[in-house]
Structures are given as C-alpha cells and as structure tokens.
Amino acid sequence: MITSDMEMESGAKAAVEYRRFHTRLSRQAFLVVVVLGLLFFVLGFKNVGRGLVLGGLFSIANFIVMAHLLPLQIGLQKKKTTVVAFASFTGRLFFLAFPIVVGFESDRFNVVSVIIGLFAVQFFIFLDRLVLIRFKKA
C-alpha cells in the first residue's frame, strides 16, 4: 500500500499534536496535584496531601504509559491489537491498584484522597475539553 506524502505529513502532524497534548496535560496535572498536596500539607492535613500526591502521581504515570503504548498498536493485526490492548489495560489496572492498597494499609495516606488523586488526569482531560469548547464558541 502506497501512501501519499500529504497523508504521511498529516499523520506526522497528528502524532506531534498528540504528543504535545499528553505532555501538556501531564505537566498541568502534576503541577496542580503537587500544589494541592503541599497546600493540604501546610494546612495540617498531611495524610490528605500525601494521598492526593500519591494518587496523582500514579494517575499521571498511568496516562504516560497509556499514551506511549497506544501508538504502538497502530498497524497491528486485529487479533494482535486486541491482545496488546487487553494486556495494557490489565497491567495498568494492577498498577493503579498499588496506591489504593498503600492507602488502605498505611496510616500516612488518606485512602479517599488517594482515590481522588487517581482521577487527576481524567479531571484535566474533562477540564481541557470543557475550556476548549467554551473558548471555541466565544
């Protein structure tokens, strides 16, 4: 199958845009999670701050792993893609279970704030889309 230069160029642009998006989102989430964690820590809610940072860091790491694995699935056969996607999903679920177990087992972390931190990236994706749609209309 021969692809035109224009198709390859648009694919390269999409890949660059995809990388920019996940890098920007990861940085924003990291900054906010750390600042909120420090704020809770300074206000005396040390367990909440630690839990938020722990959950947020695992959320960001999970997002980065997912962002790097998704492009690898492009171009694979359907059966192989399904196996890779399922293995990636299962592995990332086990990865996300680790901070929850730590939150339950350790008195140093608040398990509720760990779970809230695990949704940091999803919150920023939602916020990004909401802000993008809001400013596109204006």
C-alpha positions in Angstrom: 0.0 0.0 0.0 1.4 3.3 -1.1 0.6 6.4 1.0 1.0 9.9 -0.4 3.3 12.5 1.1 0.3 14.5 2.1 -1.1 11.6 4.2 2.3 11.0 5.8 2.6 14.7 6.6 -0.8 14.9 8.2 -0.1 11.7 10.2 3.2 13.2 11.4 1.3 16.4 12.4 -1.2 14.4 14.3 1.5 12.5 16.1 3.2 15.7 17.1 -0.1 17.2 18.3 -0.9 14.0 20.2 2.5 14.2 22.0 2.0 17.9 22.8 -1.4 17.2 24.2 -0.4 14.4 26.6 2.8 16.2 27.6 0.8 19.4 28.4 -1.9 17.6 30.3 0.7 15.6 32.3 2.6 18.7 33.3 -0.6 20.6 34.3 -1.9 17.7 36.3 1.5 17.2 38.0 1.7 20.9 38.9 -1.8 21.1 40.4 -1.5 17.8 42.3 1.7 18.8 43.9 0.5 22.3 44.7 -2.7 21.0 46.2 -0.8 18.3 48.1 1.5 21.0 49.6 -1.4 23.2 50.5 -3.1 20.4 52.4 0.2 19.5 54.0 0.8 23.1 55.2 -2.8 23.4 56.4 -2.2 20.4 58.7 -3.9 17.7 56.6 -0.7 15.8 55.9 -2.4 12.4 55.2 -4.7 14.0 52.7 -1.9 15.9 51.0 0.3 12.7 50.8 -2.7 10.7 49.5 -3.5 13.3 46.8 0.1 13.4 45.6 0.5 9.6 45.6 -2.8 9.1 43.7 -2.0 11.9 41.3 1.5 10.7 40.5 0.2 7.2 39.7 -2.6 8.7 37.6 0.0 10.7 35.6 2.3 7.7 35.3 -0.6 5.6 34.1 -1.6 8.2 31.5 2.0 8.5 30.2 2.3 4.7 29.9 -1.0 4.6 28.0 0.0 7.5 25.8 3.2 5.7 24.8 1.5 2.3 24.2 -1.4 3.5 22.1 0.7 4.4 19.0 2.4 1.0 19.1 -1.0 -0.7 18.4 -1.5 1.2 15.2 -0.8 -1.1 12.2 -1.0 -4.4 14.1 -3.4 -7.1 13.0 -6.7 -7.0 14.8 -6.1 -10.1 16.9 -2.7 -8.8 18.0 -4.1 -5.3 18.7 -6.8 -6.8 20.9 -4.2 -8.9 22.9 -1.9 -5.9 23.3 -4.8 -3.6 24.3 -6.1 -6.1 26.9 -2.7 -6.7 28.3 -2.0 -3.0 28.6 -5.4 -2.3 30.2 -4.9 -5.2 32.7 -1.4 -4.1 33.6 -2.4 -0.5 34.1 -5.3 -1.6 36.4 -2.9 -3.6 38.6 -0.6 -0.5 38.5 -3.4 1.7 39.7 -4.4 -0.7 42.5 -1.0 -0.3 44.1 -1.6 3.2 45.6 -5.1 2.2 46.8 -3.6 -0.8 48.7 -0.9 1.6 50.1 -3.7 4.0 51.1 -5.6 1.2 53.0 -2.5 -0.3 54.6 -0.6 2.9 55.7 -1.7 5.4 58.2 0.4 8.0 56.4 -2.1 8.2 53.5 -5.7 9.0 53.3 -7.3 6.4 51.0 -10.1 8.8 49.9 -7.6 11.4 48.8 -5.5 8.6 47.0 -8.6 7.7 45.0 -9.4 11.3 44.2 -5.8 11.7 43.1 -6.1 8.7 40.8 -8.7 10.7 38.8 -6.4 13.8 38.3 -5.7 13.2 34.6 -9.3 12.4 33.8 -10.3 15.6 35.5 -7.8 17.6 33.4 -8.9 15.9 30.2 -12.5 16.9 31.0 -11.4 20.4 32.0 -9.3 20.7 28.8 -12.2 19.7 26.6 -14.7 22.0 28.6 -12.4 25.0 28.3 -11.6 24.3 24.6 -15.3 24.0 23.7 -16.1 27.2 25.8 -13.5 29.3 24.1 -14.2 27.9 20.6 -17.8 29.2 20.9 -16.7 32.6 22.0 
